[in-house]
Amino acid sequence: MDEFASISHWTAGRQPAHWQQQRGVTLGIGDDTAIIAPAEMADELEGPLELLMAVDTMVETVHFNAYTMTDEDIGYKALAANVSDIAAMGGLPRHALVSVSVPAAYGPERIARIYDGLYACAADYGVAIVGGDTTSSPQHLVVAVTVTGAVEAGRALRRSGAKPGDAVVLTGAVGLSAAGLHLLLARKQARQQQEQAVSEAREAAEADDASGMKSAGDMQTVSAVGAYTNAEHEEERGAAVLIAAHCRPAPSVRAGRLLLERGSCHSLNDVSDGLASEAWEIAEASRCCLVLKEDLLPRSGSMAAYAADVGLDPLEWMLYGGEDYVLLGTMEAADVQAAREAFRAEGLPFYMVGEVRQGAPSVELELSLPAKATNVGGAAAKRMPLAKRGYNHFKI
């Protein structure tokens, strides 16, 4: 198929015209540009609107590979990352432009599966896919998505509004995506080791057979590896939750709207590069100090159990893992309880995890230490600075 036939194969009939028209689409895929009627693009919002725009790029071997994500997952996550940026402003996502750079090794059916994931995410969050671009790539797949959204004029939630005395809040647990990636890579390594062990055992068995001798030890190795492989494919409790968190993130659009509607939320950011990194972005933009409290950070049971199994500290994933796509924000402390109840009424998680203090831009973690560690006869808290660390593409 040529470029135009491929585009039609990937996109035709995916979203009904009337569905797109409800999102203000006058002209979608098929011309030089899409045409959007701004006044009709977000009928759930009242009054004058402001346009939100976000773009994210996913590159094979940097953001994903065949061991960590299916083709459908790649498409879903590429759009979800952008939807999360719109959610972080308290807005509603509306339209998407999708560009794919395709290496020769990818046939049209693989790209069709990537579009399956893109359109699945679009359906989940009401996003009309209205155009994009297609090019060849010399080696790796690249998926770049631009999303537009809308928010009431003058009401977008920015990073720069945090105030001393605010509570720091989270709209979900963090660290699950990083744990899911660790699990996927660990399984990849285990499979490679098993395949090597099986290959070596078979070669040894064939050599012994050729000489008229069978090695019981080698045959036991083959049997044991086979048993381990079968066990690996059993559904492990919690593993599916971690893998889904990494491969199919759920942007917090409704949570962002709830925070905007309350009027008490002063700043907001999505957790894409890690909790510590996002807290630093708010601290620097607002020129204040954010203090996170270790004992208030929500810990997923699945993540904690997996961390214990592999002998790692889950706090590292929680602070620096990233790609959780929950929201981190600051709001009036007096409204935290009412906000928690409003979130609970809609079945959404909500956590107060710290406070904003006056001071130079910084982020600190308040550790809860047992009495035996403090020698003061009671529980005590100790604060430690958090490094401005998270995922950074250009870190030297």
Number of C-alpha atoms within 10 A of each C-alpha: 9 7 12 11 10 16 20 12 17 19 17 12 9 15 16 10 14 11 13 22 17 15 22 21 23 16 17 19 17 14 10 9 12 17 14 18 13 15 12 15 23 21 12 8 15 10 9 11 18 15 17 18 18 17 18 16 17 20 16 14 11 10 13 18 15 11 12 20 20 17 20 22 24 28 29 24 24 26 31 26 25 26 35 29 29 29 28 32 27 30 29 29 30 26 27 25 19 22 17 20 17 20 15 12 12 12 11 18 13 15 21 19 18 24 23 21 23 26 23 19 25 22 14 10 19 18 26 28 26 23 21 19 13 15 11 14 14 10 13 17 21 20 20 20 25 21 25 22 26 24 27 18 13 9 15 22 24 19 25 18 19 29 22 17 15 24 27 27 25 25 24 21 19 31 29 29 26 25 27 25 22 20 19 19 14 13 16 15 13 15 15 12 13 18 15 12 16 20 13 15 21 16 13 16 20 16 14 14 12 10 9 8 11 15 15 10 11 20 15 12 17 19 14 14 17 15 11 13 15 10 11 13 9 8 9 10 10 16 18 13 18 24 22 17 22 27 22 23 22 21 27 24 23 17 23 28 18 16 25 23 12 13 13 17 28 22 26 32 29 30 30 21 19 26 30 24 24 27 30 24 20 27 26 18 16 21 21 23 24 32 24 27 20 16 14 14 20 19 17 19 11 17 25 18 15 21 18 11 9 11 9 12 11 22 16 13 22 25 24 24 27 26 24 29 32 27 29 25 29 32 27 18 17 12 15 21 13 11 19 17 14 16 19 12 10 11 9 15 17 22 21 23 20 23 22 22 21 13 12 13 17 22 28 20 20 20 15 15 14 14 13 11 11 13 10 10 10 11 13 16 15 12 15 13 11 18 14 16 17 19 14 9 7 5 7 4
